[in-house]
């Protein structure tokens, strides 16, 4: 009997440094996150008590070099996402918004002065970041965003609305993507809190309630009304939506690794439960139907691992394309969602209880299945690549 999820021994390919990062994050997630997360998830509150502990973990900023960031290789960064999601998706989302989207935008598109101004404090989690792109009317077609920016002296005045913006109700630094009225180009505008900890006039964040997944990460609606942002806070290399896409491309693989983490957690929970749960006088793991489920779950999980390792290797070589990322996200999200559902089914009524963890991973996977590009959108991106015909735009 084996209880490992590394069935094809992929972890043997890790370097000592990569393995050390993986084990450090795994230990942190199991010892610091697991004991408290169900309570926070149930109350739909963010576990702020983890922030200083996450800062000491030394993973914030992941692949960014300098400015107090760890400068990891891409596989190490991916393993951070996998191991954190293996315990909880909300905390992983917090880290992804901080390191990948917000700090990633500043590092990729900011000037040296802007990087020095914001990144060191963010790497230490002295400042928390947020990435405001999605709008109420623009999700999959985010390129059509309507939030506007108009130059007024040494500032820009922003107006618009954003939705599903992680960390935006408490972030110190918010990268707001808006369309410059002067040239019609989408640019990144960095909003900072006032010195007294309040937000400038014209910025209002209302936390979305009633979520059934990712309940421990706060994702507000933002209303922006004549919000004044200094011109010096415009990311100097953000000159169009193509630059937004550069940020998203750099972080897109994280969703696949997160899906892998949720799938691993659900499989491990189902396996452990099947070995201790007895029905008709023996553990349910001894029934053919249960073994068939476990075998298929592990097989799909292993296929997900192979895809994740491969896309990260390609990204490290500079060979990863958008359609490749789309295929990875489409497959891993679909299969992780299925694994979580199978695990919930195997646990029966107990699968509905937070104490068994599966229900939390299952509903969190519903979020992952949607964000970073839905299954339908990813399939159309792949379809465009293999046929040369753009079906995203209908006549």
C-alpha positions in Angstrom: 0.0 0.0 0.0 1.3 3.5 -0.9 0.0 6.8 0.2 2.2 9.0 -1.9 0.8 11.4 -4.5 4.1 11.4 -6.4 3.4 8.1 -8.2 5.9 8.7 -11.1 8.6 10.0 -8.8 8.7 13.5 -10.3 10.0 15.0 -7.0 13.3 13.1 -7.7 14.0 15.7 -10.4 13.9 18.6 -7.8 17.2 20.2 -6.8 18.1 20.4 -3.2 17.0 24.1 -3.1 13.7 23.4 -4.7 13.0 20.5 -2.3 13.9 22.7 0.6 11.4 25.4 -0.5 8.7 22.8 -1.0 9.2 21.2 2.5 9.4 24.6 4.2 6.1 25.7 2.7 4.5 22.3 3.4 5.5 22.5 7.0 4.3 26.1 7.4 0.9 25.2 5.8 0.4 22.2 7.9 1.5 23.7 11.2 0.3 27.3 10.9 -2.5 27.4 8.3 -4.3 24.0 8.7 -5.3 24.4 12.4 -7.0 27.7 12.0 -8.3 28.0 8.4 -11.6 26.2 8.7 -12.8 28.7 11.3 -11.8 31.7 9.2 -13.3 30.1 6.1 -16.5 29.4 8.0 -16.7 33.0 9.2 -15.6 34.4 5.8 -12.8 36.4 7.4 -9.2 36.8 6.4 -6.6 35.3 8.8 -4.5 38.5 9.4 -2.6 36.6 12.2 -0.8 34.8 9.4 0.6 37.9 7.7 3.8 38.3 10.0 4.3 34.6 9.9 4.1 34.5 6.1 6.6 37.4 6.0 9.1 35.3 8.0 8.5 32.3 5.6 10.6 34.2 3.0 8.6 33.4 -0.1 6.9 36.7 -0.9 8.0 38.0 -4.2 9.0 34.5 -5.4 10.8 34.9 -8.7 11.6 38.6 -8.3 15.3 39.3 -7.8 16.5 42.0 -5.5 14.4 44.4 -3.4 14.3 41.9 -0.6 12.7 39.2 -2.7 13.8 35.6 -2.7 14.6 35.4 -6.5 13.4 31.8 -6.8 13.4 29.8 -10.0 10.0 29.3 -11.5 9.6 25.7 -10.3 10.3 26.7 -6.7 7.7 29.4 -7.0 5.2 26.9 -8.5 5.8 24.5 -5.6 4.9 27.4 -3.2 1.5 27.7 -4.8 1.0 23.9 -4.9 1.9 23.3 -1.3 -0.1 26.3 0.0 -3.2 25.3 -2.0 -2.8 21.7 -0.8 -3.9 23.1 2.6 -5.9 26.2 1.7 -6.7 28.2 -1.5 -7.6 31.5 0.2 -4.1 31.9 1.7 -2.6 30.9 -1.7 -4.7 33.6 -3.4 -3.5 36.2 -0.9 0.1 35.3 -1.8 -0.6 35.1 -5.5 -2.2 38.6 -5.6 0.7 40.0 -3.5 3.7 38.3 -5.2 2.5 37.5 -8.7 0.0 40.1 -9.8 0.8 43.3 -7.8 4.5 43.0 -7.2 4.8 41.3 -10.6 3.2 44.3 -12.3 5.5 46.7 -10.5 8.6 44.6 -11.2 7.8 44.1 -14.9 6.4 47.5 -15.7 7.8 49.9 -13.1 10.8 52.2 -13.2 13.8 51.5 -11.0 12.6 54.3 -8.7 9.1 52.7 -8.5 10.5 49.3 -7.8 12.6 50.6 -5.0 9.7 52.6 -3.6 7.3 49.7 -3.3 8.8 46.3 -3.6 11.0 46.0 -0.5 8.1 46.9 1.8 5.9 44.5 -0.1 8.4 41.7 0.1 8.4 42.1 3.9 4.6 42.3 3.9 4.9 45.7 5.6 2.7 46.8 2.7 0.0 44.6 1.1 -0.9 44.8 -2.5 -3.9 44.4 -4.8 -4.4 44.1 -8.5 -7.6 45.8 -9.9 -8.3 44.6 -13.4 -11.7 42.8 -13.6 -14.8 44.9 -13.9 -18.5 44.1 -13.4 -19.1 44.1 -17.2 -15.7 42.8 -18.3 -14.3 39.5 -17.1 -13.3 37.2 -19.9 -13.2 40.3 -22.2 -11.1 42.4 -19.8 -9.4 44.0 -22.8 -12.6 46.1 -23.0 -12.3 47.6 -19.6 -14.1 50.9 -19.1 -12.4 52.5 -16.1 -11.0 55.8 -17.3 -8.1 58.0 -16.4 -7.9 61.7 -17.3 -4.7 63.8 -16.9 -5.2 66.8 -14.7 -2.0 68.7 -13.9 0.4 66.5 -12.0 -2.3 63.9 -11.4 -4.7 61.6 -13.1 -8.4 61.5 -12.2 -9.9 57.9 -12.4 -13.5 56.8 -12.6 -15.0 53.4 -12.9 -15.8 50.1 -11.2 -13.9 46.9 -10.4 -15.1 43.5 -9.2 -13.6 40.5 -7.5 -10.4 42.4 -6.4 -8.5 40.4 -3.8 -7.1 42.3 -0.8 -8.6 45.6 -2.1 -10.4 46.4 1.2 -7.2 46.6 3.2 -4.3 46.8 0.7 -1.7 49.5 1.0 -0.9 49.5 -2.7 -3.5 48.9 -5.4 -2.5 48.7 -9.0 -5.6 50.0 -10.9 -5.8 49.4 -14.6 -7.6 52.2 -16.4 -7.8 53.5 -20.0 -6.1 56.8 -20.5 -8.5 59.2 -22.2 -5.7 60.9 -24.0 -4.5 58.0 -26.1 -7.0 55.2 -25.3 -4.3 53.0 -23.9 -4.7 50.8 -20.8 -2.2 51.8 -18.1 -1.4 50.8 -14.5 -2.1 53.5 -11.9 -0.7 52.8 -8.4 -3.0 53.9 -5.6 -1.5 54.3 -2.1 -3.1 54.7 1.2 -2.8 58.1 3.0 -0.3 58.3 5.8 -3.1 57.9 8.4 -4.1 54.6 6.9 -7.2 55.8 5.1 -7.8 55.7 1.4 -7.9 58.8 -0.7 -11.3 60.3 -1.5 -13.0 58.5 -4.4 -11.9 55.0 -3.5 -14.5 52.7 -2.0 -14.1 49.0 -1.5 -17.1 46.8 -0.5 -16.3 43.2 0.3 -18.4 40.7 -1.7 -20.4 38.5 0.7 -22.3 35.2 0.2 -19.4 33.4 -1.5 -19.4 29.6 -1.4 -15.7 29.3 -2.2 -12.5 31.1 -1.2 -14.3 32.4 1.8 -11.2 33.4 3.7 -9.9 35.8 1.0 -11.6 39.2 0.9 -12.6 40.1 -2.7 -14.4 43.5 -2.9 -16.2 45.5 -5.4 -14.4 48.8 -5.9 -16.2 52.0 -6.8 -13.8 54.7 -8.2 -15.2 58.2 -8.3 -13.0 61.2 -9.3 -10.0 59.4 -7.6 -6.8 61.4 -7.9 -3.6 59.4 -8.4 -0.3 61.2 -8.8 1.2 61.0 -12.3 4.4 59.7 -10.8 2.4 56.6 -9.8 1.8 55.5 -13.3 3.8 52.4 -14.1 6.2 53.8 -16.7 6.3 50.7 -18.9 2.5 50.2 -19.0 1.6 51.5 -22.4 -1.4 49.3 -23.4 -3.3 46.1 -22.7 -0.4 44.2 -24.1 1.5 45.0 -21.0 -1.3 43.8 -18.8 -1.2 40.5 -20.8 2.6 40.3 -20.1 1.8 40.3 -16.3 -1.0 37.7 -16.7 1.2 35.5 -18.9 4.0 35.5 -16.3 1.5 34.4 -13.6 -0.9 32.2 -15.6 0.8 28.9 -14.7 0.0 29.5 -11.0 -3.7 28.6 -11.5 -2.6 25.1 -12.8 -0.4 24.5 -9.9 -3.1 25.7 -7.5 -5.5 23.2 -9.1 -2.9 20.5 -8.6 -2.7 21.4 -4.9 -6.4 21.2 -4.4 -6.6 17.9 -6.3 -3.8 16.4 -4.2 -5.5 17.5 -1.0 -8.8 15.9 -2.0 -7.2 12.7 -3.1 -5.1 12.4 0.1 -8.2 13.0 2.2 -10.2 10.4 0.3 -7.5 7.8 0.5 -7.0 8.4 4.3 -10.8 8.2 4.9 -11.2 5.0 2.8 -8.6 3.3 5.0 -10.2 4.1 8.3 -13.9 4.2 7.4 -15.6 0.8 7.9 -18.8 -0.4 6.3 -20.1 -4.0 6.2 -17.3 -5.2 8.5 -14.2 -3.9 6.6 -12.6 -0.6 5.5 -14.2 0.8 2.4 -10.8 0.8 0.8 -11.3 -2.9 0.4 -14.2 -2.5 -2.0 -13.6 -2.7 -5.7 -15.7 0.5 -6.5 -13.6 2.5 -4.0 -10.3 1.2 -5.4 -11.5 2.1 -8.9 -12.2 5.6 -7.8 -8.9 6.0 -6.1 -7.0 4.6 -9.1 -8.7 7.0 -11.5 -8.2 10.0 -9.1 -4.5 9.3 -8.8 -4.1 8.8 -12.5 -5.6 12.1 -13.3 -3.6 13.7 -10.6 -0.4 12.3 -12.0 -1.3 13.6 -15.5 -1.9 17.1 -13.9 1.6 16.9 -12.3 3.2 16.0 -15.6 1.6 19.0 -17.3 2.5 21.4 -14.5 6.1 20.3 -14.4 6.4 20.6 -18.2 4.8 24.1 -18.6 7.1 25.4 -15.8 10.1 23.9 -17.5 9.0 25.6 -20.8 8.5 28.9 -19.0 11.9 28.7 -17.5 13.3 28.3 -21.1 11.2 31.1 -22.5 9.2 28.7 -24.7 5.8 28.8 -23.0 3.1 30.2 -25.2 -0.4 31.5 -24.3 -2.2 28.5 -25.8 0.1 26.1 -23.9 -0.9 27.8 -20.7 -4.5 27.6 -21.7 -4.3 23.9 -22.3 -2.7 23.4 -18.9 -5.2 25.5 -17.1 -8.2 24.0 -18.9 -7.1 20.4 -18.1 -5.9 20.9 -14.6 -8.9 22.9 -13.4 -11.3 20.4 -15.0 -9.6 17.3 -13.5 -9.0 18.8 -10.1 -12.7 19.8 -9.9 -13.5 16.2 -10.8 -11.1 14.8 -8.2 -12.6 17.0 -5.5 -16.1 15.9 -6.4 -15.1 12.2 -6.3 -13.5 12.7 -2.9 -16.7 14.4 -1.6 -18.7 11.5 -2.9 -16.4 8.9 -1.3 -16.7 10.6 2.1 -20.5 10.5 2.0 -22.2 12.8 4.4 -18.9 13.5 6.2 -17.7 15.1 2.9 -20.0 18.0 3.6 -18.3 18.9 6.8 -15.4 21.4 7.0 -13.5 19.2 9.5 -12.8 16.8 6.7 -11.4 19.6 4.5 -12.8 18.1 1.2 -15.8 20.5 1.0 -13.5 23.5 1.3 -11.2 22.3 -1.4 -14.2 21.4 -3.6 -15.8 24.8 -3.4 -12.5 26.6 -3.7 -11.9 24.6 -6.9 -15.1 26.1 -8.3 -13.4 29.5 -8.0 -10.2 28.2 -9.7 -12.3 26.7 -12.5 -13.6 30.2 -13.3 -10.7 32.6 -12.7 -7.6 33.0 -14.9 -9.8 32.2 -17.8 -12.9 29.9 -17.8 -12.9 26.4 -19.4 -14.8 27.8 -22.4 -12.4 30.7 -23.0 -9.4 28.5 -22.7 -10.8 26.1 -25.2 -11.3 28.9 -27.7 -7.8 30.2 -27.2 -6.5 26.7 -28.0 -9.0 26.4 -30.9 -7.7 29.6 -32.4 -4.1 28.3 -32.2 -4.9 25.0 -33.9 -7.3 26.3 -36.6 -6.1 29.8 -37.2 -9.7 31.0 -36.8 -10.7 33.4 -34.1 -14.0 32.1 -32.7 -13.8 34.5 -29.7 -15.3 37.2 -31.9 -18.7 36.3 -33.4 -20.4 38.2 -36.2 
